[in-house]
Amino acid sequence: MARVALGWGIRDLARRAKVAPGTVSRFEAGEELKERTIDALQAALEAAGVVFFDGVYSGDGGPGVRLARSSGHTIEMDESELIQYPEFLEGDGGPGSGG
């Protein structure tokens, strides 16, 4: 997930971690790897701005990752599909609306 969040392919992570692409594939498939290999993968991801969380910090969701900064990618949106509710934008949406 962290690799994809950065917009990296398997070869991108492999190059940055100085491991073979097959090693990245094996890791993502859940195969056991040497600790130093896992450390190299984690260091490469952290250098690119990925922050790793254990269950203590990420709440009920358990372990996870987050980008510390923008990856530079944007999400394309078709504005014709956008629905805006003026009552929520203006803050007069009634009780419980947060406005």
C-alpha positions in Angstrom: 0.0 0.0 0.0 2.8 2.5 0.9 4.5 1.9 -2.5 1.3 2.5 -4.4 0.5 5.6 -2.3 3.8 7.0 -3.6 2.9 6.1 -7.2 5.9 3.8 -7.3 6.1 0.5 -9.2 7.9 -2.5 -7.9 11.1 -1.6 -9.7 11.0 1.9 -8.2 11.0 0.6 -4.7 13.5 -2.1 -5.5 15.9 0.5 -6.9 15.6 2.9 -4.0 16.0 0.0 -1.4 18.8 -1.5 -3.4 17.1 -4.9 -3.6 15.9 -7.0 -6.5 12.4 -6.4 -7.9 11.6 -10.1 -7.0 12.4 -9.3 -3.4 9.8 -6.6 -3.3 7.3 -9.0 -4.9 8.0 -11.7 -2.3 7.7 -9.2 0.5 4.3 -8.0 -0.8 3.2 -11.6 -1.1 3.9 -12.1 2.6 7.0 -14.2 2.3 9.5 -14.0 5.1 12.6 -11.9 4.3 15.8 -11.1 6.2 15.4 -8.3 8.7 18.0 -6.2 7.0 16.1 -6.5 3.7 12.8 -5.4 5.5 14.8 -2.5 7.1 16.0 -1.4 3.6 12.5 -1.4 2.2 11.2 0.6 5.2 14.1 3.1 5.0 13.4 3.7 1.3 9.7 4.3 1.9 10.4 6.5 4.9 12.9 8.6 2.9 10.0 9.2 0.4 7.7 10.5 3.2 5.9 7.4 4.4 5.2 7.2 8.1 4.5 3.8 9.7 2.1 3.4 12.6 1.6 0.5 14.9 -1.8 -0.1 16.5 -1.0 2.2 19.4 -0.9 5.3 17.2 -3.5 4.5 14.5 -6.4 3.9 16.8 -8.8 1.0 16.4 -7.7 0.5 12.8 -4.5 -1.2 13.8 -1.1 -0.8 12.1 -1.0 1.3 9.0 0.9 3.9 6.9 0.4 7.5 6.0 2.2 10.0 3.7 3.9 12.7 5.7 3.7 15.0 2.7 1.9 15.2 -0.6 3.0 12.7 -3.2 2.5 15.4 -5.9 -0.4 13.4 -7.4 -3.9 14.7 -7.6 -7.2 13.0 -7.8 -9.0 13.7 -11.0 -12.6 14.7 -10.5 -15.4 15.1 -13.0 -17.1 18.3 -11.7 -20.4 17.3 -13.5 -20.7 14.5 -10.9 -20.0 16.8 -7.9 -23.0 17.4 -5.6 -22.9 20.4 -3.3 -25.4 21.1 -0.6 -25.6 24.9 0.0 -27.2 24.4 3.4 -24.0 22.7 4.6 -21.7 25.2 3.0 -23.5 28.2 4.5 -23.6 26.7 8.0 -27.4 26.7 8.4 -28.0 23.0 7.8 -30.1 22.6 11.0 -29.5 20.7 14.2 -26.6 18.3 14.2 -25.3 19.4 10.8 -22.1 20.9 12.3 -23.0 24.3 10.9 
